[in-house]
Amino acid sequence: MKKINSIGYGHKIVGLAGCLLLVAPPLGCIALLSLAVLLGIEFHQDRAIDRRYDAVRKTKTTLGSGAYECQRCGNRTVTGSDRYCSICGMTFTPERSNPL
């Protein structure tokens, strides 16, 4: 499923719903209901992304060049033998498969 991001158009839907509530209340209610559904889906997607990030935050991800990347700060100079990140100080958890 594609990620919904209502930052660019959410205010337009609210404005349209406000105008429609004054002119045609049933249409305004439908617009507000559709906005509530979209926001509910967006919040669910954001929560799932946040849970995935929390699951891998203390790990290092293998890059194609044999180096690793710290998932907390994005440091790409981590080696396989490093136990912590030299930039953010995150202590890595033992090696395990990355769920992403």
MMTF fields as JSON, N, C-alpha, C and O atoms, coordinates in Angstrom:
{
  "mmtfVersion": "1.0.0",
  "mmtfProducer": "UNKNOWN",
  "numBonds": 399,
  "numAtoms": 400,
  "numGroups": 100,
  "numChains": 1,
  "numModels": 1,
  "chainsPerModel": [1],
  "groupsPerChain": [100],
  "chainIdList": ["A"],
  "bondAtomList": [4, 2, 8, 6, 12, 10, 16, 14, 20, 18, 24, 22, 28, 26, 32, 30, 36, 34, 40, 38, 44, 42, 48, 46, 52, 50, 56, 54, 60, 58, 64, 62, 68, 66, 72, 70, 76, 74, 80, 78, 84, 82, 88, 86, 92, 90, 96, 94, 100, 98, 104, 102, 108, 106, 112, 110, 116, 114, 120, 118, 124, 122, 128, 126, 132, 130, 136, 134, 140, 138, 144, 142, 148, 146, 152, 150, 156, 154, 160, 158, 164, 162, 168, 166, 172, 170, 176, 174, 180, 178, 184, 182, 188, 186, 192, 190, 196, 194, 200, 198, 204, 202, 208, 206, 212, 210, 216, 214, 220, 218, 224, 222, 228, 226, 232, 230, 236, 234, 240, 238, 244, 242, 248, 246, 252, 250, 256, 254, 260, 258, 264, 262, 268, 266, 272, 270, 276, 274, 280, 278, 284, 282, 288, 286, 292, 290, 296, 294, 300, 298, 304, 302, 308, 306, 312, 310, 316, 314, 320, 318, 324, 322, 328, 326, 332, 330, 336, 334, 340, 338, 344, 342, 348, 346, 352, 350, 356, 354, 360, 358, 364, 362, 368, 366, 372, 370, 376, 374, 380, 378, 384, 382, 388, 386, 392, 390, 396, 394],
  "bondOrderList": [1, 1, 1, 1, 1, 1, 1, 1, 1, 1, 1, 1, 1, 1, 1, 1, 1, 1, 1, 1, 1, 1, 1, 1, 1, 1, 1, 1, 1, 1, 1, 1, 1, 1, 1, 1, 1, 1, 1, 1, 1, 1, 1, 1, 1, 1, 1, 1, 1, 1, 1, 1, 1, 1, 1, 1, 1, 1, 1, 1, 1, 1, 1, 1, 1, 1, 1, 1, 1, 1, 1, 1, 1, 1, 1, 1, 1, 1, 1, 1, 1, 1, 1, 1, 1, 1, 1, 1, 1, 1, 1, 1, 1, 1, 1, 1, 1, 1, 1],
  "groupList": [{"groupName": "MET", "atomNameList": ["N", "CA", "C", "O"], "elementList": ["N", "C", "C", "O"], "formalChargeList": [0, 0, 0, 0], "bondAtomList": [1, 0, 2, 1, 3, 2], "bondOrderList": [1, 1, 2], "singleLetterCode": "M", "chemCompType": "L-PEPTIDE LINKING"}, {"groupName": "LYS", "atomNameList": ["N", "CA", "C", "O"], "elementList": ["N", "C", "C", "O"], "formalChargeList": [0, 0, 0, 0], "bondAtomList": [1, 0, 2, 1, 3, 2], "bondOrderList": [1, 1, 2], "singleLetterCode": "K", "chemCompType": "L-PEPTIDE LINKING"}, {"groupName": "ILE", "atomNameList": ["N", "CA", "C", "O"], "elementList": ["N", "C", "C", "O"], "formalChargeList": [0, 0, 0, 0], "bondAtomList": [1, 0, 2, 1, 3, 2], "bondOrderList": [1, 1, 2], "singleLetterCode": "I", "chemCompType": "L-PEPTIDE LINKING"}, {"groupName": "ASN", "atomNameList": ["N", "CA", "C", "O"], "elementList": ["N", "C", "C", "O"], "formalChargeList": [0, 0, 0, 0], "bondAtomList": [1, 0, 2, 1, 3, 2], "bondOrderList": [1, 1, 2], "singleLetterCode": "N", "chemCompType": "L-PEPTIDE LINKING"}, {"groupName": "SER", "atomNameList": ["N", "CA", "C", "O"], "elementList": ["N", "C", "C", "O"], "formalChargeList": [0, 0, 0, 0], "bondAtomList": [1, 0, 2, 1, 3, 2], "bondOrderList": [1, 1, 2], "singleLetterCode": "S", "chemCompType": "L-PEPTIDE LINKING"}, {"groupName": "GLY", "atomNameList": ["N", "CA", "C", "O"], "elementList": ["N", "C", "C", "O"], "formalChargeList": [0, 0, 0, 0], "bondAtomList": [1, 0, 2, 1, 3, 2], "bondOrderList": [1, 1, 2], "singleLetterCode": "G", "chemCompType": "PEPTIDE LINKING"}, {"groupName": "TYR", "atomNameList": ["N", "CA", "C", "O"], "elementList": ["N", "C", "C", "O"], "formalChargeList": [0, 0, 0, 0], "bondAtomList": [1, 0, 2, 1, 3, 2], "bondOrderList": [1, 1, 2], "singleLetterCode": "Y", "chemCompType": "L-PEPTIDE LINKING"}, {"groupName": "HIS", "atomNameList": ["N", "CA", "C", "O"], "elementList": ["N", "C", "C", "O"], "formalChargeList": [0, 0, 0, 0], "bondAtomList": [1, 0, 2, 1, 3, 2], "bondOrderList": [1, 1, 2], "singleLetterCode": "H", "chemCompType": "L-PEPTIDE LINKING"}, {"groupName": "VAL", "atomNameList": ["N", "CA", "C", "O"], "elementList": ["N", "C", "C", "O"], "formalChargeList": [0, 0, 0, 0], "bondAtomList": [1, 0, 2, 1, 3, 2], "bondOrderList": [1, 1, 2], "singleLetterCode": "V", "chemCompType": "L-PEPTIDE LINKING"}, {"groupName": "LEU", "atomNameList": ["N", "CA", "C", "O"], "elementList": ["N", "C", "C", "O"], "formalChargeList": [0, 0, 0, 0], "bondAtomList": [1, 0, 2, 1, 3, 2], "bondOrderList": [1, 1, 2], "singleLetterCode": "L", "chemCompType": "L-PEPTIDE LINKING"}, {"groupName": "ALA", "atomNameList": ["N", "CA", "C", "O"], "elementList": ["N", "C", "C", "O"], "formalChargeList": [0, 0, 0, 0], "bondAtomList": [1, 0, 2, 1, 3, 2], "bondOrderList": [1, 1, 2], "singleLetterCode": "A", "chemCompType": "L-PEPTIDE LINKING"}, {"groupName": "CYS", "atomNameList": ["N", "CA", "C", "O"], "elementList": ["N", "C", "C", "O"], "formalChargeList": [0, 0, 0, 0], "bondAtomList": [1, 0, 2, 1, 3, 2], "bondOrderList": [1, 1, 2], "singleLetterCode": "C", "chemCompType": "L-PEPTIDE LINKING"}, {"groupName": "PRO", "atomNameList": ["N", "CA", "C", "O"], "elementList": ["N", "C", "C", "O"], "formalChargeList": [0, 0, 0, 0], "bondAtomList": [1, 0, 2, 1, 3, 2], "bondOrderList": [1, 1, 2], "singleLetterCode": "P", "chemCompType": "L-PEPTIDE LINKING"}, {"groupName": "GLU", "atomNameList": ["N", "CA", "C", "O"], "elementList": ["N", "C", "C", "O"], "formalChargeList": [0, 0, 0, 0], "bondAtomList": [1, 0, 2, 1, 3, 2], "bondOrderList": [1, 1, 2], "singleLetterCode": "E", "chemCompType": "L-PEPTIDE LINKING"}, {"groupName": "PHE", "atomNameList": ["N", "CA", "C", "O"], "elementList": ["N", "C", "C", "O"], "formalChargeList": [0, 0, 0, 0], "bondAtomList": [1, 0, 2, 1, 3, 2], "bondOrderList": [1, 1, 2], "singleLetterCode": "F", "chemCompType": "L-PEPTIDE LINKING"}, {"groupName": "GLN", "atomNameList": ["N", "CA", "C", "O"], "elementList": ["N", "C", "C", "O"], "formalChargeList": [0, 0, 0, 0], "bondAtomList": [1, 0, 2, 1, 3, 2], "bondOrderList": [1, 1, 2], "singleLetterCode": "Q", "chemCompType": "L-PEPTIDE LINKING"}, {"groupName": "ASP", "atomNameList": ["N", "CA", "C", "O"], "elementList": ["N", "C", "C", "O"], "formalChargeList": [0, 0, 0, 0], "bondAtomList": [1, 0, 2, 1, 3, 2], "bondOrderList": [1, 1, 2], "singleLetterCode": "D", "chemCompType": "L-PEPTIDE LINKING"}, {"groupName": "ARG", "atomNameList": ["N", "CA", "C", "O"], "elementList": ["N", "C", "C", "O"], "formalChargeList": [0, 0, 0, 0], "bondAtomList": [1, 0, 2, 1, 3, 2], "bondOrderList": [1, 1, 2], "singleLetterCode": "R", "chemCompType": "L-PEPTIDE LINKING"}, {"groupName": "THR", "atomNameList": ["N", "CA", "C", "O"], "elementList": ["N", "C", "C", "O"], "formalChargeList": [0, 0, 0, 0], "bondAtomList": [1, 0, 2, 1, 3, 2], "bondOrderList": [1, 1, 2], "singleLetterCode": "T", "chemCompType": "L-PEPTIDE LINKING"}],
  "groupTypeList": [0, 1, 1, 2, 3, 4, 2, 5, 6, 5, 7, 1, 2, 8, 5, 9, 10, 5, 11, 9, 9, 9, 8, 10, 12, 12, 9, 5, 11, 2, 10, 9, 9, 4, 9, 10, 8, 9, 9, 5, 2, 13, 14, 7, 15, 16, 17, 10, 2, 16, 17, 17, 6, 16, 10, 8, 17, 1, 18, 1, 18, 18, 9, 5, 4, 5, 10, 6, 13, 11, 15, 17, 11, 5, 3, 17, 18, 8, 18, 5, 4, 16, 17, 6, 11, 4, 2, 11, 5, 0, 18, 14, 18, 12, 13, 17, 4, 3, 12, 9],
  "groupIdList": [1, 2, 3, 4, 5, 6, 7, 8, 9, 10, 11, 12, 13, 14, 15, 16, 17, 18, 19, 20, 21, 22, 23, 24, 25, 26, 27, 28, 29, 30, 31, 32, 33, 34, 35, 36, 37, 38, 39, 40, 41, 42, 43, 44, 45, 46, 47, 48, 49, 50, 51, 52, 53, 54, 55, 56, 57, 58, 59, 60, 61, 62, 63, 64, 65, 66, 67, 68, 69, 70, 71, 72, 73, 74, 75, 76, 77, 78, 79, 80, 81, 82, 83, 84, 85, 86, 87, 88, 89, 90, 91, 92, 93, 94, 95, 96, 97, 98, 99, 100],
  "secStructList": [7, 7, 7, 7, 7, 6, 6, 6, 6, 2, 2, 2, 2, 2, 2, 2, 2, 2, 2, 2, 2, 2, 2, 7, 2, 2, 2, 2, 2, 2, 2, 2, 2, 2, 2, 2, 2, 2, 2, 2, 2, 2, 2, 2, 2, 2, 2, 2, 2, 2, 2, 2, 2, 2, 2, 2, 6, 6, 7, 3, 3, 3, 7, 6, 6, 1, 7, 3, 3, 3, 6, 6, 6, 7, 7, 7, 7, 5, 7, 6, 6, 7, 1, 5, 7, 6, 6, 6, 7, 7, 5, 7, 7, 7, 7, 7, 7, 7, 7, 7],
  "xCoordList": [0.847, 0.0, 0.89, 1.903, 0.507, 1.261, 1.044, -0.057, 2.104, 2.041, 1.201, 1.424, 0.237, -0.594, 0.099, 0.525, 0.214, 0.825, -0.062, -0.02, -0.86, -1.852, -1.327, -2.113, -0.031, 0.51, 0.246, -0.055, 0.352, 0.203, -1.222, -1.46, -2.172, -3.545, -4.567, -5.746, -4.169, -5.11, -5.845, -7.047, -5.138, -5.778, -6.799, -7.778, -6.572, -7.538, -8.837, -9.923, -8.729, -9.929, -10.714, -11.943, -10.006, -10.683, -11.384, -12.521, -10.726, -11.346, -12.559, -13.594, -12.429, -13.554, -14.715, -15.872, -14.408, -15.464, -16.145, -17.362, -15.364, -15.958, -16.905, -17.993, -16.489, -17.363, -18.612, -19.718, -18.422, -19.567, -20.525, -21.728, -20.002, -20.9, -21.837, -22.975, -21.375, -22.22, -23.209, -24.369, -22.762, -23.59, -24.455, -25.668, -23.829, -24.542, -24.075, -23.113, -24.748, -24.297, -24.061, -23.086, -24.901, -24.599, -23.258, -22.492, -22.977, -21.693, -20.533, -19.477, -20.711, -19.665, -19.376, -18.222, -20.423, -20.239, -19.513, -18.667, -19.841, -19.158, -17.679, -16.823, -17.373, -15.975, -15.225, -14.082, -15.848, -15.199, -15.014, -13.996, -15.978, -15.865, -14.732, -13.969, -14.627, -13.533, -12.174, -11.21, -12.092, -10.846, -10.501, -9.338, -11.489, -11.25, -10.751, -9.873, -11.304, -10.851, -9.416, -8.595, -9.102, -7.727, -6.733, -5.646, -7.097, -6.203, -6.026, -4.932, -7.075, -6.966, -6.012, -5.194, -6.118, -5.207, -3.784, -2.854, -3.599, -2.264, -1.643, -0.464, -2.408, -1.89, -1.506, -0.497, -2.291, -1.97, -0.654, 0.186, -0.469, 0.763, 1.956, 3.017, 1.796, 2.887, 3.273, 4.455, 2.289, 2.566, 3.33, 4.248, 2.964, 3.659, 5.1, 6.007, 5.322, 6.679, 7.501, 8.673, 6.906, 7.618, 7.997, 9.09, 7.119, 7.432, 8.574, 9.447, 8.583, 9.685, 11.001, 12.032, 10.965, 12.181, 12.687, 13.888, 11.801, 12.214, 12.831, 13.725, 12.356, 12.879, 14.317, 15.058, 14.73, 16.072, 16.97, 18.088, 16.516, 17.263, 18.63, 19.573, 18.762, 20.023, 20.848, 21.66, 20.649, 21.391, 22.228, 22.083, 23.104, 23.86, 23.485, 23.395, 23.268, 22.825, 24.001, 24.816, 24.092, 25.162, 24.931, 23.837, 25.981, 25.946, 26.629, 27.323, 26.446, 27.021, 28.542, 29.124, 29.191, 30.648, 31.365, 32.581, 30.665, 31.272, 31.275, 31.651, 30.867, 30.762, 29.37, 28.528, 29.153, 27.862, 27.357, 28.117, 26.064, 25.458, 24.736, 23.985, 24.966, 24.248, 22.82, 22.601, 21.859, 20.46, 19.944, 18.858, 20.683, 20.236, 20.632, 19.805, 21.903, 22.372, 22.728, 22.906, 22.837, 23.157, 24.647, 25.042, 25.478, 26.925, 27.256, 26.894, 27.947, 28.255, 29.692, 30.149, 30.397, 31.779, 31.928, 33.038, 30.839, 30.866, 31.432, 31.09, 32.289, 32.843, 32.136, 31.356, 32.409, 31.772, 32.169, 31.41, 33.346, 33.812, 33.443, 33.669, 32.887, 32.509, 31.361, 30.401, 31.477, 30.416, 29.525, 28.428, 29.999, 29.211, 29.531, 30.553, 28.643, 28.82, 29.745, 29.581, 30.723, 31.683, 31.079, 31.659, 29.946, 29.329, 28.267, 28.322, 27.317, 26.219, 26.403, 25.702, 27.332, 27.595, 26.626, 26.666, 25.758, 24.788, 25.515, 26.335, 25.222, 25.774, 24.894, 23.686, 25.509, 24.747, 24.349, 25.1, 23.154, 22.715, 23.446, 23.964, 23.505, 24.171, 23.57, 22.409, 24.375, 23.948, 22.662, 22.534, 21.732, 20.504, 20.017, 20.506, 19.077, 18.58, 17.777, 17.037, 17.928, 17.233, 15.822, 15.684, 14.76, 13.393, 12.957, 11.909, 13.731, 13.346, 13.969, 13.798],
  "yCoordList": [-1.18, 0.0, 1.241, 1.293, 2.211, 3.447, 4.272, 4.31, 4.926, 5.764, 6.996, 7.7, 7.254, 8.449, 9.572, 9.376, 10.725, 11.874, 13.081, 13.649, 13.47, 14.528, 15.92, 16.863, 16.072, 17.393, 18.383, 19.548, 17.945, 18.847, 19.226, 20.281, 18.384, 18.668, 18.602, 18.868, 18.267, 18.137, 19.424, 19.403, 20.548, 21.832, 22.206, 22.895, 21.754, 22.035, 21.267, 21.792, 20.035, 19.246, 19.853, 19.907, 20.308, 20.943, 22.221, 22.469, 23.035, 24.265, 23.971, 24.625, 22.979, 22.587, 22.068, 22.399, 21.262, 20.736, 21.862, 21.841, 22.847, 23.993, 24.778, 25.163, 25.019, 25.729, 24.913, 25.45, 23.61, 22.76, 22.624, 22.451, 22.702, 22.658, 23.851, 23.737, 25.001, 26.191, 26.122, 26.502, 25.64, 25.634, 24.372, 24.454, 23.223, 21.944, 21.036, 20.286, 21.097, 20.334, 18.838, 18.305, 18.135, 16.7, 16.478, 15.593, 17.296, 17.148, 17.505, 16.878, 18.502, 18.884, 17.769, 17.52, 17.102, 15.969, 14.82, 14.162, 14.58, 13.525, 13.865, 12.989, 15.137, 15.548, 15.402, 14.944, 15.784, 15.632, 14.167, 13.801, 13.33, 11.904, 11.287, 10.463, 11.688, 11.152, 11.602, 10.837, 12.828, 13.309, 12.51, 12.167, 12.216, 11.433, 10.029, 9.499, 9.429, 8.101, 8.165, 7.323, 9.156, 9.313, 9.541, 8.964, 10.375, 10.62, 9.372, 9.118, 8.602, 7.356, 6.379, 5.743, 6.26, 5.388, 5.912, 5.131, 7.214, 7.805, 7.582, 7.24, 7.768, 7.541, 6.077, 5.788, 5.155, 3.727, 3.427, 2.696, 3.986, 3.777, 4.366, 3.744, 5.56, 6.185, 5.355, 5.23, 4.796, 3.964, 2.703, 2.285, 2.089, 0.891, 1.218, 0.44, 2.35, 2.764, 3.027, 2.655, 3.661, 3.951, 2.667, 2.578, 1.691, 0.415, -0.292, -0.868, -0.259, -0.867, -0.174, -0.828, 1.146, 1.894, 1.549, 1.353, 1.473, 1.117, -0.272, -0.523, -1.184, -2.55, -2.62, -3.521, -1.691, -1.754, -0.608, -0.483, 0.223, 1.424, 1.109, 1.872, 0.019, -0.323, -1.326, -2.056, -1.368, -2.303, -1.556, -0.349, -2.296, -1.754, -2.564, -3.79, -1.876, -2.508, -2.661, -1.749, -3.795, -4.05, -3.253, -3.257, -2.573, -1.87, -2.737, -3.692, -2.427, -3.238, -3.261, -4.216, -2.258, -2.151, -2.867, -2.732, -3.607, -4.294, -3.461, -3.955, -2.221, -1.358, -1.532, -2.25, -0.865, -0.916, 0.499, 1.464, 0.609, 1.904, 1.843, 0.905, 2.85, 2.965, 3.401, 4.389, 2.668, 2.987, 4.155, 4.665, 4.586, 5.719, 7.045, 7.952, 7.174, 8.468, 8.457, 9.523, 7.279, 7.21, 7.177, 7.319, 6.995, 6.92, 5.711, 4.585, 5.939, 4.868, 4.372, 3.621, 4.777, 4.339, 3.28, 3.031, 2.66, 1.611, 0.344, 0.014, -0.36, -1.621, -2.789, -2.603, -3.988, -5.174, -5.469, -6.1, -5.02, -5.314, -4.229, -4.408, -3.126, -2.048, -2.496, -3.115, -2.172, -2.501, -1.303, -1.446, -0.116, 1.098, 2.067, 1.936, 3.04, 4.052, 5.135, 5.612, 5.53, 6.552, 7.95, 8.864, 8.148, 9.477, 9.662, 10.631, 8.758, 8.941, 8.137, 8.38, 7.184, 6.413, 5.273, 4.665, 4.963, 3.878, 2.542, 2.218, 1.77, 0.424, -0.516, -0.602, -1.215, -2.083, -3.367, -3.9, -3.862, -5.151, -6.235, -5.955, -7.461, -8.542, -8.718, -8.385, -9.243, -9.433, -10.257, -11.296, -9.786, -10.504, -10.023, -9.019, -10.715, -10.326, -9.048, -8.858, -8.179, -6.9, -7.132, -7.619, -6.794, -7.055, -6.19, -6.448, -5.177, -4.351, -4.957, -4.448],
  "zCoordList": [0.0, 0.0, 0.0, 0.698, -0.771, -0.839, 0.429, 0.979, 0.879, 2.085, 1.807, 0.822, 2.675, 2.573, 3.334, 4.473, 2.727, 3.384, 3.105, 2.014, 4.086, 3.887, 4.201, 4.29, 4.368, 4.696, 3.56, 3.82, 2.329, 1.198, 0.859, 0.271, 1.219, 0.807, 1.943, 1.707, 3.134, 4.255, 4.561, 4.826, 4.527, 4.818, 3.748, 4.034, 2.518, 1.446, 1.68, 1.434, 2.151, 2.428, 3.584, 3.543, 4.615, 5.758, 5.31, 5.711, 4.488, 3.98, 3.123, 3.251, 2.241, 1.392, 2.238, 1.979, 3.242, 4.106, 4.879, 5.064, 5.333, 6.036, 5.146, 5.574, 3.898, 2.956, 2.641, 2.57, 2.453, 2.136, 3.314, 3.118, 4.535, 5.7, 5.711, 6.165, 5.217, 5.161, 4.007, 4.164, 2.845, 1.64, 1.566, 1.373, 1.72, 1.602, 2.739, 2.575, 3.89, 5.067, 4.833, 5.364, 4.067, 3.867, 3.167, 3.547, 2.131, 1.425, 2.339, 2.266, 3.2, 4.141, 5.132, 5.48, 5.582, 6.501, 5.812, 6.419, 4.546, 3.793, 3.627, 3.757, 3.341, 3.191, 4.51, 4.52, 5.623, 6.927, 7.293, 7.88, 6.957, 7.225, 6.405, 6.911, 5.142, 4.309, 4.837, 4.798, 5.325, 5.914, 7.168, 7.385, 7.981, 9.189, 8.846, 9.526, 7.8, 7.368, 6.868, 7.232, 6.037, 5.535, 6.666, 6.662, 7.632, 8.763, 9.618, 10.122, 9.785, 10.532, 9.859, 10.524, 8.54, 7.79, 7.893, 8.096, 7.758, 7.841, 9.221, 9.313, 10.282, 11.636, 11.834, 12.478, 11.292, 11.395, 10.671, 11.195, 9.468, 8.719, 9.457, 9.512, 10.026, 10.773, 11.994, 12.313, 12.67, 13.845, 13.43, 14.135, 12.295, 11.819, 11.435, 11.73, 10.787, 10.417, 11.665, 11.724, 12.659, 13.9, 14.644, 15.203, 14.654, 15.3, 14.578, 15.227, 13.242, 12.489, 12.795, 12.96, 12.87, 13.177, 14.58, 14.768, 15.553, 16.914, 16.972, 17.781, 16.111, 16.115, 15.601, 15.992, 14.736, 14.146, 14.587, 14.087, 15.499, 15.874, 16.463, 16.255, 17.183, 17.835, 17.032, 17.601, 15.728, 14.891, 13.875, 13.686, 13.227, 12.106, 10.878, 10.932, 9.787, 8.558, 7.608, 7.474, 6.957, 6.009, 4.73, 4.165, 4.288, 3.007, 1.962, 2.31, 0.716, -0.355, -0.384, -0.898, 0.143, 0.06, 1.205, 1.334, 2.021, 3.152, 4.419, 5.483, 4.325, 5.501, 6.098, 5.558, 7.213, 7.884, 8.12, 8.042, 8.41, 8.692, 10.023, 10.287, 10.868, 12.138, 11.833, 11.133, 12.357, 12.081, 12.897, 12.62, 13.881, 14.691, 14.062, 13.964, 13.626, 13.127, 11.646, 11.056, 11.027, 9.609, 9.316, 8.159, 10.321, 10.145, 9.273, 9.613, 8.142, 7.204, 7.305, 6.444, 8.334, 8.494, 9.574, 10.043, 9.971, 10.989, 10.349, 9.214, 11.072, 10.576, 11.242, 12.176, 10.76, 11.305, 12.74, 13.475, 13.146, 14.507, 15.515, 16.711, 15.067, 15.988, 16.885, 16.426, 18.163, 19.121, 19.393, 19.933, 19.019, 19.205, 18.07, 17.397, 17.868, 16.82, 17.337, 18.46, 16.52, 16.941, 16.927, 17.514, 16.283, 16.215, 17.298, 18.055, 17.379, 18.347, 19.626, 20.608, 19.637, 20.836, 21.083, 22.152, 20.135, 20.287, 20.384, 19.525, 21.418, 21.545, 20.735, 20.959, 19.796, 18.909, 19.613, 20.431, 19.287, 19.8, 19.017, 17.935, 19.526, 18.793, 17.41, 17.174, 16.504, 15.122, 15.04, 15.689, 14.249, 13.956, 12.619, 12.1, 12.061, 10.736, 10.863, 11.828, 9.884, 9.852, 9.302, 8.18, 10.067, 9.614, 8.438, 7.846, 8.088, 6.942, 5.741, 4.634]
}
